[in-house]
Amino acid sequence: MNTSLTEDNLNRLALGIIEKNKCSYQDALKILGSLKLYVKCGESIRKSVSLQAALLTIVNTGKRAFLGGVNVAMPDDVALVLPWPFSSNLNTAVRDLGATVISETEIGKNFSIHLGLPASIDDNSIEVVCNGWNGGISNGIDKINLSQNVDFALGGILGGAIAVSAVFMKQTNLNPSSCDHSNGVSLWRPDLSWTSVEAQGPKLKYLPKRVWLLGLGHLGQAYAWTLSMMPYAKPEDFNPLLQDFDRITDGNYSAGLLTDKQNSSPRKTRHCANWLETFGFVTTITERKYDSTTIRTDEEPYLALCGFDNAKSRLPLEGSGFDLVVESAIGSGVSDFDSIITHTFPGANKTPSDIWGDETENNININEALIDAIQNEVKKEECGVLVTNLASKAMSASFVGAVASALVVSEVLRALHGGLRFESIVVRLRSLKNIRTSILGDYSTELGKNGFIMADHVEQVRQ
């Protein structure tokens, strides 16, 4: 053992590998290090905002789970058609995010994700199928035809993350059949089949003017990633308020979409603000812990997107003066880490106290395999409480956070476009045909005081 394991450097994905394979922590890291992701892009990626968003999401989530590397075969010199201030070239953006651009022949017989190309029928690939509101995968046998009239990043982020999840489940044997079936989600109508006409969604006209991001860990960073790719006609008019009190550590890399491996430990608020301001947005930060004394005032956002990882923090959500709160929570173990549930408040049938009032921090069942594996990785004098704390950490995957972010942001977009309000949406990535929803009715005035900004139609309507 060279470096002692701590809460700051723990790889959260490795916890699931240990639980699945009953192996040591180091062996779990070796398994993750052996995973490689291959992506093949067709010429249609040149003009598709959603496909480009899917590719960037695949690279950003893939590099955190497939530690052997992400390899992308793509056409030369592809101009970016979605908001991306770091480069005007998609090939450069892919490299900057950490992928290796390769030739198509280098993929060989390796399983691959296709973008803008049909999946082969030899069970050796899947295709990402997406548009503005819809995203999923095709197995190459089913013919998935989505309307391509509306094209913005949201459905691509969803489809890319679903594809990475499916390949990860397949390669780690968590769900060997994950790539065998075509699956997807409509973000306009998650209660319907994603391929139905009613589920395709309208042209995007409006985007939120102000958003309060509560928590900037796994989920909060995913929200920021997704919001940054929305087609704001005037980015400077979007004013997110970012709230968190914690710092980024190396352990956040496996789940946080805005986290890179680094020597410093910046505040999450400042790190995320830097990202958003690069896109031209004007941010405000607050570095105090959210609790029952947090009340919105004056021109602060009436809309909150919540990404807390514990029940106690969610209990005050209805008392902070927001007109709409959209929150998501995810599973924690190898059996449910890919499960996502979203809620909206206030005015729902259940309050935060109804949902989480009986939960406590102590109701944690720790797998004995995790205890045994982690006990060998910490210094003898640090055993006991540290081992329990490490073993009780949730298994976290950035591709799950990306899907959650698409669900949460789509709730806001539906509110701005008079769509359905969902009290809750329950999704499990390895079983997308069994989405459960609870509908409250149509959105009307929930975001009336929050304001809106016009979307840039040039970037989200195909010519």
C-alpha positions in Angstrom: 0.0 0.0 0.0 1.6 3.3 -1.1 -0.9 6.0 -0.4 -3.4 5.7 2.4 -7.0 5.9 1.4 -8.9 8.9 2.6 -12.3 10.5 2.1 -10.6 13.1 -0.2 -9.1 10.5 -2.6 -11.7 7.7 -2.6 -12.9 6.6 -6.0 -16.6 6.3 -5.6 -17.0 4.0 -8.7 -14.5 1.6 -7.2 -17.0 0.9 -4.3 -19.4 -0.6 -6.7 -16.7 -2.8 -8.3 -15.7 -4.1 -4.9 -19.3 -4.8 -4.0 -19.9 -6.6 -7.3 -16.7 -8.6 -7.4 -15.8 -9.0 -3.7 -12.3 -7.8 -4.6 -9.8 -5.4 -3.0 -9.8 -1.7 -3.6 -6.7 -1.9 -5.7 -8.1 -4.6 -7.8 -11.2 -2.5 -8.3 -9.0 0.4 -9.6 -7.3 -2.1 -11.9 -10.7 -3.1 -13.4 -11.6 0.5 -13.9 -8.2 1.1 -15.5 -8.7 -1.7 -18.0 -12.0 -0.2 -19.3 -11.7 1.7 -22.6 -14.5 3.5 -24.4 -14.7 3.8 -28.2 -16.8 6.2 -30.2 -17.4 6.5 -33.9 -18.9 9.7 -35.5 -20.5 10.2 -38.9 -20.6 13.3 -41.1 -24.0 14.3 -39.7 -22.3 15.4 -36.5 -21.2 18.5 -38.3 -24.7 20.1 -38.2 -26.3 18.5 -35.2 -26.3 20.4 -31.9 -27.7 17.5 -30.0 -25.1 15.0 -31.4 -22.3 17.4 -30.6 -23.6 17.7 -27.0 -23.9 13.9 -26.9 -20.2 13.5 -27.9 -18.9 16.1 -25.4 -21.0 14.4 -22.7 -19.8 11.0 -23.7 -16.2 12.2 -23.4 -16.7 14.0 -20.1 -18.6 11.2 -18.4 -16.6 8.4 -20.1 -13.2 9.6 -18.9 -14.3 9.3 -15.3 -15.6 5.7 -15.6 -13.4 4.2 -18.4 -10.0 4.9 -16.8 -8.3 3.1 -19.7 -9.2 6.1 -21.9 -11.9 7.4 -24.3 -11.1 7.1 -28.0 -13.0 8.9 -30.7 -13.0 8.4 -34.5 -14.6 11.4 -36.2 -14.5 13.5 -39.4 -11.7 16.1 -39.7 -12.1 19.7 -38.7 -15.7 19.7 -37.4 -17.0 23.2 -36.5 -18.8 23.5 -33.2 -22.5 24.5 -33.6 -23.3 24.5 -29.9 -22.2 27.0 -27.2 -18.5 26.2 -26.4 -16.3 29.1 -25.6 -13.1 27.1 -25.2 -12.8 26.3 -28.9 -14.6 26.7 -32.2 -13.6 23.2 -33.3 -15.2 20.0 -32.1 -12.1 17.9 -32.6 -10.1 20.2 -30.4 -12.9 20.3 -27.8 -12.9 16.5 -27.7 -9.1 16.4 -27.1 -9.2 19.2 -24.5 -11.8 17.2 -22.5 -9.4 14.3 -22.4 -10.2 11.9 -25.3 -7.8 10.6 -27.9 -8.9 11.2 -31.5 -8.1 8.0 -33.5 -8.7 6.6 -37.0 -11.8 4.4 -37.5 -9.6 1.4 -38.2 -8.1 1.7 -34.7 -11.5 0.8 -33.2 -11.2 -2.6 -34.8 -13.5 -5.1 -33.1 -13.9 -3.1 -29.9 -17.5 -2.4 -28.8 -18.3 1.2 -29.8 -20.9 4.0 -29.5 -22.0 5.4 -32.8 -23.1 9.1 -33.4 -24.7 9.9 -36.7 -24.1 6.3 -37.8 -26.4 3.3 -37.5 -25.3 0.6 -35.0 -24.1 -2.6 -36.6 -26.3 -5.6 -36.3 -23.5 -7.8 -35.0 -24.0 -6.8 -31.3 -20.8 -4.8 -31.3 -22.1 -1.3 -31.2 -25.0 1.0 -30.2 -26.2 4.2 -31.7 -27.1 7.4 -29.8 -30.4 8.6 -31.2 -31.4 12.1 -30.1 -32.9 15.5 -30.8 -33.7 18.5 -28.6 -36.2 16.8 -26.2 -35.4 13.1 -26.7 -32.4 10.9 -26.1 -31.6 7.2 -26.0 -29.8 4.3 -27.8 -30.6 2.0 -30.6 -29.3 -1.6 -30.8 -29.1 -1.5 -34.6 -32.1 -3.8 -35.1 -34.9 -1.4 -34.1 -35.4 1.5 -36.4 -35.7 4.6 -34.2 -37.0 7.6 -36.1 -37.1 10.8 -34.0 -38.3 14.1 -35.4 -35.3 16.3 -36.2 -37.2 19.6 -36.5 -36.0 20.8 -33.0 -32.4 20.4 -32.2 -30.7 21.7 -29.0 -28.3 20.2 -26.5 -30.6 18.7 -23.9 -31.6 15.5 -25.7 -28.0 14.9 -26.7 -26.7 15.2 -23.1 -29.4 12.7 -22.1 -28.6 10.2 -25.0 -24.9 10.4 -24.6 -25.1 9.7 -20.8 -27.5 6.8 -21.4 -25.0 5.3 -23.9 -22.1 5.6 -21.5 -24.1 4.0 -18.8 -25.1 1.1 -21.0 -21.5 0.4 -22.1 -20.2 0.7 -18.5 -22.9 -1.8 -17.3 -22.0 -4.2 -20.1 -18.2 -4.0 -19.6 -18.3 -4.3 -15.8 -20.9 -7.1 -16.0 -23.3 -5.1 -13.8 -25.9 -5.6 -16.5 -24.5 -7.7 -19.4 -27.6 -7.2 -21.5 -27.6 -3.4 -21.2 -26.8 -2.8 -24.8 -29.1 -5.4 -26.3 -32.2 -3.3 -26.3 -33.2 0.1 -27.7 -34.2 2.5 -24.9 -34.7 6.2 -24.4 -36.5 9.0 -22.6 -38.7 11.9 -23.8 -37.9 14.9 -21.7 -41.1 16.6 -22.9 -43.3 13.7 -22.0 -41.4 11.2 -19.8 -44.7 9.4 -19.1 -44.9 8.4 -22.8 -42.8 6.2 -25.1 -39.9 8.3 -26.3 -40.6 7.5 -29.9 -44.3 8.6 -29.9 -45.4 11.7 -31.8 -46.8 13.3 -28.7 -43.4 13.0 -26.9 -41.3 15.0 -29.5 -41.8 18.4 -27.9 -42.1 22.0 -29.2 -39.6 24.4 -30.5 -37.5 25.9 -27.7 -38.5 29.6 -27.2 -37.6 30.4 -23.6 -34.9 29.8 -21.1 -34.7 30.7 -17.4 -33.3 34.1 -16.5 -32.3 33.3 -12.9 -31.5 30.0 -11.2 -30.4 29.2 -7.7 -28.2 26.1 -7.6 -28.3 24.4 -4.2 -25.3 22.1 -3.8 -22.4 21.9 -6.3 -21.3 18.3 -5.9 -22.1 15.4 -8.2 -25.6 16.7 -9.2 -25.1 20.4 -9.0 -22.1 20.3 -11.3 -24.2 18.2 -13.8 -26.9 20.9 -13.7 -24.2 23.5 -14.5 -22.8 21.4 -17.3 -26.3 21.1 -18.9 -27.3 24.8 -18.4 -24.1 26.0 -19.9 -25.0 24.3 -23.3 -28.4 25.9 -23.5 -28.8 28.2 -26.5 -29.0 31.6 -24.7 -29.4 34.4 -27.2 -27.7 36.8 -24.7 -25.7 34.7 -22.2 -25.0 37.8 -20.1 -28.7 38.0 -19.2 -28.6 34.6 -17.4 -27.8 35.1 -13.7 -27.2 31.8 -11.7 -26.7 32.0 -8.0 -24.4 29.2 -6.7 -24.5 28.0 -3.1 -22.2 25.5 -1.5 -19.8 25.6 1.5 -17.4 22.7 0.5 -14.2 22.4 -1.4 -13.4 20.1 -4.4 -11.2 17.1 -3.7 -9.6 14.4 -5.9 -12.4 12.1 -4.9 -14.9 14.3 -6.7 -13.3 13.5 -10.1 -15.2 10.3 -10.7 -18.6 12.0 -10.4 -18.2 15.8 -10.8 -18.5 16.9 -14.5 -16.7 20.1 -13.8 -14.0 18.6 -11.7 -10.5 17.9 -13.0 -7.6 16.2 -11.4 -5.7 19.0 -9.6 -3.3 19.9 -6.8 -5.4 22.6 -5.3 -8.7 22.3 -3.5 -10.8 25.3 -4.7 -14.2 26.1 -3.3 -16.9 24.4 -5.4 -18.8 27.7 -5.8 -15.8 29.5 -7.3 -14.8 26.6 -9.5 -18.3 26.3 -11.0 -18.7 30.1 -11.3 -15.5 30.2 -13.4 -16.9 27.6 -15.7 -20.3 29.4 -16.1 -18.7 32.8 -16.5 -16.5 31.5 -19.4 -19.8 30.9 -21.2 -20.7 34.6 -20.6 -23.2 34.1 -17.7 -23.1 36.5 -14.7 -22.9 34.5 -11.5 -23.3 35.2 -7.8 -22.0 32.9 -5.1 -22.8 32.2 -1.5 -20.5 30.0 0.6 -22.7 29.3 3.6 -24.5 26.1 4.3 -28.1 25.9 3.1 -30.6 25.5 6.0 -33.9 26.7 7.3 -32.6 30.2 7.7 -31.9 30.6 4.0 -34.6 32.8 2.5 -34.6 34.3 -0.9 -35.0 38.1 -1.1 -35.2 41.0 -3.5 -34.0 40.0 -7.0 -32.7 36.6 -6.1 -34.0 33.6 -8.1 -37.5 32.3 -7.5 -36.3 29.0 -9.1 -34.1 26.6 -7.3 -32.4 23.4 -8.6 -31.4 21.2 -5.7 -28.6 18.6 -5.8 -28.2 17.6 -2.1 -27.0 14.1 -1.3 -28.8 13.8 2.1 -32.3 14.0 3.4 -31.7 16.5 6.2 -30.6 19.2 3.7 -33.7 18.8 1.7 -36.2 19.3 4.5 -36.3 23.1 4.4 -36.9 23.4 0.6 -40.5 24.6 0.8 -39.7 27.3 3.4 -37.1 29.3 1.4 -39.5 31.4 -0.6 -39.0 29.7 -4.0 -41.9 29.5 -6.5 -40.5 26.3 -7.9 -37.9 23.9 -6.6 -36.8 20.9 -8.8 -34.6 18.4 -7.0 -33.1 15.0 -7.8 -31.7 12.2 -5.8 -29.8 9.1 -6.8 -29.2 5.6 -5.4 -26.0 4.7 -3.5 -25.1 1.1 -4.0 -24.2 -1.2 -6.8 -27.8 -2.4 -7.1 -29.3 1.1 -7.4 -26.6 3.7 -8.2 -28.3 4.2 -11.6 -31.7 5.0 -10.0 -32.9 8.6 -10.2 -35.9 10.3 -8.7 -36.9 13.9 -9.2 -39.4 16.0 -7.2 -41.0 19.4 -7.6 -42.1 21.7 -4.8 -44.1 23.6 -3.5 -47.7 22.6 -4.2 -47.1 18.9 -4.6 -49.1 16.2 -2.9 -46.1 15.4 -0.6 -43.9 17.9 1.2 -40.2 17.4 1.9 -41.1 16.4 5.4 -43.6 13.8 4.1 -40.8 12.3 1.9 -37.7 12.6 4.1 -38.9 13.4 7.6 -38.3 9.9 8.9 -34.9 9.4 7.3 -31.8 9.7 9.5 -28.1 9.7 8.7 -27.7 6.5 10.7 -29.9 4.3 8.5 -27.0 3.0 6.5 -26.4 -0.6 5.6 -22.7 -1.1 4.9 -21.7 -4.1 2.7 -19.2 -6.3 4.6 -17.1 -6.7 1.4 -16.5 -2.9 1.4 -15.5 -2.9 5.1 -13.0 -5.7 4.4 -11.5 -4.1 1.2 -11.2 -0.6 2.7 -9.7 -1.8 6.0 -6.6 -3.0 4.1 -6.2 0.5 2.5 -6.0 2.8 5.5 -3.3 3.2 8.1 -3.7 1.0 11.1 -4.0 3.9 13.5 -6.9 5.4 11.3 -9.1 2.3 11.3 -12.5 2.3 12.8 -14.5 5.4 12.2 -12.6 6.2 8.9 -13.2 2.8 7.5 -16.9 3.0 8.3 -17.1 6.5 6.8 -15.4 5.4 3.6 -17.5 2.2 3.3 -20.7 4.2 3.8 -20.0 6.6 0.9 -22.4 6.4 -2.1 -21.3 4.8 -5.3 -21.4 7.8 -7.8 -21.2 7.9 -11.6 -21.0 11.1 -13.6 -23.2 9.6 -16.3 -26.0 9.1 -13.8 -25.7 12.7 -12.8 -25.8 13.8 -16.4 -29.1 12.0 -16.9 -30.5 13.5 -13.7 -29.5 17.0 -14.9 -31.4 16.5 -18.2 -34.5 15.5 -16.2 -34.2 18.5 -13.9 -33.5 21.1 -16.5 -36.3 19.7 -18.7 -38.7 20.3 -15.9 -37.8 24.0 -16.0 -38.1 24.1 -19.7 -41.5 22.5 -19.6 -42.6 25.1 -17.0 -41.6 27.9 -19.4 -43.4 26.3 -22.3 -46.7 25.4 -20.6 -46.0 21.7 -20.5 -46.9 19.1 -17.8 -45.6 19.5 -14.3 -44.4 16.2 -12.8 -44.5 15.8 -9.0 -42.0 13.0 -9.3 -40.2 11.0 -12.0 -38.5 7.7 -11.2 -35.9 6.4 -13.7 -33.6 3.4 -13.5 -31.0 3.5 -16.3 -30.8 -0.3 -16.6 -34.6 -0.4 -17.0 -35.7 2.6 -19.0 -38.9 1.0 -20.1 -40.2 1.1 -16.6 -40.2 4.9 -15.9 -42.7 5.9 -13.2 -44.2 9.4 -13.2 -46.7 11.4 -11.1 -48.4 14.3 -13.0 -49.7 17.3 -11.1 -51.2 19.1 -14.1 -50.1 21.8 -16.6 -47.6 24.5 -15.6 -49.2 28.0 -15.5 -47.6 30.7 -13.3 -44.9 28.9 -11.3 -42.1 30.8 -13.0 -44.0 34.1 -13.7 -41.9 36.1 -11.3 -38.6 34.5 -12.2 -38.3 35.9 -15.7 -37.2 34.3 -18.9 -34.8 34.9 -21.8 -35.3 34.1 -25.4 -33.5 31.1 -26.8 -31.2 31.4 -29.8 -33.3 29.8 -32.6 -30.4 29.7 -35.0 -28.7 27.1 -32.9 -31.7 24.8 -32.2 -33.8 24.6 -35.3 -32.4 22.6 -38.2 -32.4 24.3 -41.5 
